[in-house]
Amino acid sequence: MASREPLDHVVAGSGPGLVLIHGTGADATSNWEALIDAMRDRYTVVAPNLPGAGDTPVDPGPIDLDSLADRVAATARAAGLERFHLVGHSLGSVVATAVAARHADAVTSLVLHAGWVRTGPREAFMFDLWARLLRTDPALLARQLILTAMGPGLLGTLDDAQFADMAAGFTAMLDERILGQMELDARIDLRDAVGRVTAPTLVLASADDLVIPPHHQRELAAAIHRADLLQVPGGHGLPFEDPARFFSLIAEYVDRRQAQDGA
């Protein structure tokens, strides 16, 4: 039976609950550190590490999305949260959608960046390429990720040395422990779940996203009853290429929903 134990996580601050779920290959700190610091003065912020990230062990078999969603909810409860705002990036958006569908009473609001409803053949082909490169040449995977995950606004400003530094940084982050996350990416199907999401939702799409293009976010927003769609400039890696703008959009939405929820 799949584990329902809490995930390794970062917790900071006090106040209403805010749960942040990272994307493939990142972890709680690398994806969310600046937002945690910005929100901890008014929220209890909980950022789980998905299997293979932080101190959360790799799952022994394929990651089960429903079980992972239950573990996120268990992590929030272990941190003292019965209700919480929920934010996800990329795979984190997929997991957050599953949490909101399975634990609707616990989710105050939902913010989804670079999410998708169902993995198509193009995306499955891409995720398989990621896994093959990770097993054989992580440095090449790092280069491929830079060119597809970062938007043209950032890439157009980099010189040779900056590209080399970024490639080195990406390569250092890549570890075969995340292969299970990539395998999960390749078989996402939330078509039965999205209709059960009841929380007010902001779906964020990056206009230049080459990993999960904006048509996926349009589909996601259309499938969630109380969803608004906002498209912004940038690539899939918006939390890393323009963290100030990305995190300000999240903070503004969460603060507005909290004010309405607490009224």
N, C-alpha and C positions, 0 to 999 in steps of 0.2 A: 504494500500500500504506500502511496506517495506521502511524504512527510507533510504535516500541517504545522510544523514547528516554526516559531518566528525566525526571520532572517537576521543575519548580522546587520547592524544599522547604526547610523549616526543619529543622535538626538540632542537638541539644543533649544534653549529658550523656555518660555512659558506663555500660556494663553490658549486660545482656540487651536485646534489641531490643523496641521498642514503636512501632508505626506508627499514626498518627491521621489519619483521613480526614474532611474537613469536609463540610458540607451545601451545598445550593444557595445561591448568593449570598454565602456567607461565604468565608473563606480560612483558611489554616493558623493564622495568628496570632489572628484574631478569634474563631475557634471554640475554639481549644485553648490559648491562651497560659497560662492559670492552671494547667491540667493539666501542660503542659510544665514549668513552673516547679516544680510539686509532685513530678514524677517524675524529673527529670533527675539527682537525686542518686544514683539506683540503676538507671537505664535509659538506654540510648541511644535517644532519642526522635526519630523522624523524622515530620514532618508535611508531606505533599505538598500542593501547590496544584493543583487540578483545572484543566482547560482553561478559560481566561478568568479565572482567579484568580491573584493574585500576578504573577510574571513568566512563568507558563506561557501560551504563546500560545493564542488561540482556534483550535480545529481548523478546517481549511478546509471540511470537510464535516460531516455528522452524526457525533456522537461514537459510536464503536463501544465498547460496554461491555467486551467481551472484550479488546480492544486496550488500553483504559484500565486494566483489571485487570493486564495484563502490564506496563504502564508503572509502576504502583504497585510491583509486585514488583521491577522494574528499579531503581526509585528506592531501595528498601530495600537492594538489593545494592550500589548505588553508594555508599551510606553505610556499607557494611561489614557489613550484616546478612544472614546466611544463614537464620536463624529469628527470628521475632518474634511478639509479641502484637499483635493487630490490633483497632482500635476505629473504629467509624464512626457518624456521626450523619446521619439522613435519607438524602439521596442518597449520602452517605459510607457508610452501612450497606449500601446496594445494591452499591456498588463493593467494599466489604469482603467481602460475601458472594461476589461473583464472584472476588475474589482467593483466598479460602479454598477455593473449588471448583476453581480452575485451578492453584493452587500449594499443595496440601494439605500437602505435606511441609515447607513453610516456616512454616506458621502454628501457633504454640504454643497460642493461645487466641483467642477471638473475642468481642467485645462489640458488640452492634448496638442502637442506639437509634433509634426511629421508622422502622424499616425496613419493607419490604414485598416480597412475592413477585412480584406482577403489578399493573400499573397498570390500574384499572378505569375505566369510563366517567366516574364522578364525578370521579376524580382527573385524568383526561385533560382534562375540561372545566375544572377548576380551573387546571391548569398552562397551558392555552391562555389563560385569563383573565389569569394572571400575565404571560405574554408580550405579550399585547395591551396591558395597562396599562403594562408597562415601555417599550414602543415609543412610547406616546402620552402618558402622564402618570405618571412614576415616583412623584410625591408621593401620588397616589391608591393606587398599588400599596403604598406604605409603610403607609398607613392600613389597607388590607385585610389586610396581613400581620400588623400588630399585633393586630388583632381576632381573627385565626384562629390565629396561631402562639403567642401568649402565653396562659397559663392564667388562669382567673378569679381565682385567688388573688393574682396580681400586678395584673391589670387593676383589680380592686376597690380597690386602694390608691392609684391614681394620681389626681392632680388635673389640672385643665386644662393647667397649665403643664408638668407632667410628660408628659402625652400629647403636647403640642406638641414638647417636647424629643426624645421618643422618635421621633416622626414625622420630625423633622429628621435624626436620626441614621440611621434606616433609609433615608431618601431619599438621603443622602450615600453610602451603601454600594451603591446600585443602579446598575448599569451594563449597557449592552447587550452587553458581553462575556460575560455569563452566560446569554444566550439559548440557547446550545448546551446548557447544563446543564438548563434548563427543558425543552428539546425532548427530551433524554434521559429526564428524569423521566416524560414522557408516554408512553413506549413500553417501559417496563421489563417484562421477562418472565424471571423466574429459575426457572421451574418445572423446567427441565432441569438447573439448576445446584445447587439446594439439597440434592438427594440426594447430591451429591458432597462436601459439607462434612463433614469428619471431626473438626475441632477441637472441643474442649469450648467451648460457646457460652452466653453470657448474652444473652438478648433482653430489652431494657428497653422497656416501654410506658408512655407518659404517659397517665394516666387521662382527661385533658381535652383530648387532642390532636384538634383539628378539621381538621388538614391530612392526616395519615395516621392515622386513628382506630385504637384498640387492637385491633380485630378483625384488622387486618393483621398486627400483631405476634403475635397468637395463631396465625394461619396460618403465619407464618414459623417460630415456635418448634416447631410441630407437624411441620414439614417437615424440620427439621434433627435428625439422629439423637441428638446429644448436647447438646441445648439445654435450658436452664432459662429460664422466663419469669418476669419480675418486673415488676409494675405499680406505678407510683409516682404520687403526686399531681403535677399540673402539666400544661403544654401542650407543644406540639411544640417550642417554643423553650426547653426546659428548660436547655440549656447556658448560656443567656443570662439566664433569669429566676431560676434558683437554682443558680448554678455550683458553690457549695460542696457542696451535697448531690449533685448530678449527678456531679461529679468524684470525690467520696469513694466512691460506689458503684463506679465504674470502677476506682479505685486498689485498693480492697479485693479485687475479683475478680481483677485482674491479679496482685497480690501473692500471693494464695492459689494461683493457678494456677502462678506462677513457683516458689513453694516446693515444690509437688508435682512440677513438671517437673524441678526441680534435685535432688530427693531421690534 
